[in-house]
Structures are given as C-alpha cells and as structure tokens.
Amino acid sequence: MISVFSTIARYLLDVYYGARSVWSSCITAIPYLFSAGDFRKEVTEQYPDPISSRTADDLPPRTRGLLYNHIDRCTGCKECEKTCPTQCISIKADQGAEDAKLWVSKFDIDFSRCIFCGLCAEVCQPQSLVHTKQYEGAVYELTDLVASFGRGSVTNEQREKWASLRRAVESDEVFL
C-alpha cells in the first residue's frame, strides 16, 4: 500500500512541477503580448543598415564579388569555361574580323551556380574577366541570375564588311 501512495504522490508532484513551469512561461510571455514597458523591443533592422552597411570602399582589396567581362578585351579562348569547376560559364565564339581574335557571340555567367572561387579570372589571359566589389545579387527569378556579356550573332553584313577589310589589307600589302 505504501508504494501506491508514493506513486500517486510522485505523479502529483510531477503535475505540480509541470503546471509551475507552464505558469512561469506564461508570466514571462504576457508582457511581450501587451507591449508592457521595456519588454517589447524592435528587432527589425533596415536593409541596408545606414550605420553598419558595407560599401565598396569598406571591402577588403581582394574581395571576390560578382563577375564582369570586358567583352572588348575578350578573345574567346574559352579557358575560363574549361577551368570553372561548376560549369557556370557558357561561351559561343565565331570567327571574327581578325584571325587571332574570335567574335564572342555568347558569354553567359550563371551566378546561381557560381561559387566565386576566382579560378576563371586567374586563367583569363587578356584579363577581361574580373571580380567586381558588387556582392548583392538578390533577384526574384532564378533566370535573372544569368548575366549575358556576348555581342550577339555575327550578321551577314558584318561578314561582308570583314571580308572587304581583309581584301583591302591584302591588296595594300601586295603593293608595298
């Protein structure tokens, strides 16, 4: 009989501790519900924070932000595309006006796949591909994370113009 009473007493003691725990939690939460006194503090922070927000001048000198391609310098060698571990760079190049330089018709960088490792910028011989100090790339649509730097497809008019320039250069070299 003694064990039955001790079991009931232990149960009632556990109920008491549980009720006391719930009551103390409610007492703690009530001031927050009714904004009583100094208990309700604003925790929302403005973005960008005018006091602690970073600008390009605040960032370290070797910061790797979003990539940018100076398309006029780009030779279309595709070294950056080969080096990229995530294959986020897509390049399509056609024969250009000069034999040594290709016409880069498509140069897309998918920032949703980019890990900002910097390997592509290191292997770029003409140094057309660089990391900027821009680090905010938030967009609403995933397709907006693709940056296009290409010049577009080569038109027939451009091909004819290049051919006439080559003929003119060749004819001038013959008469020299």
PyMOL commands that set and color helices and strands:
alter all, ss='L'
color gray80, all
select helices_A, chain A and resi 2-33+37-39+79-83+119-123+142-145+156-175
alter helices_A, ss='H'
color red, helices_A
select strands_A, chain A and resi 67-69+89-95+102-110+129-131+146-148
alter strands_A, ss='S'
color yellow, strands_A
deselect
rebuild
show_as cartoon
